[in-house]
Amino acid sequence: MYKKVILVAYDSDFVPAVQEAKNEGLIVYACFSRITGTGIHDELHSICDDRIELTADILSKIPRSHT
C-alpha cells in the first residue's frame, strides 16, 4: 500500500482528492511552481502535509524528451 502522494498542481480543484487521501492515512506533498506567476492556491497549500516549490533551477535539471 502507498503511504505518500506527490501532487503536481496549483489549484483548489484537487482539495477534495487531497482530503480523501489524507482520510485514508496518506501523506500528501504538493509540488508547484511560481514561474508562471500562479503559485499554489491557499486552500491546497493549507491542506497538504508539505509543499515543494519547483524552482527554475530544479526544473532545469529535469531531462527533456528529444522527439
Secondary structure as GFF3:
##gff-version 3
##sequence-region A 1 67
A	DSSP	beta_strand	4	8	.	.	.	ID=ss1
A	DSSP	three_ten_helix	12	14	.	.	.	ID=ss2
A	DSSP	alpha_helix	15	23	.	.	.	ID=ss3
A	DSSP	beta_strand	27	32	.	.	.	ID=ss4
A	DSSP	alpha_helix	42	47	.	.	.	ID=ss5
A	DSSP	beta_strand	50	53	.	.	.	ID=ss6
A	DSSP	alpha_helix	56	60	.	.	.	ID=ss7
###
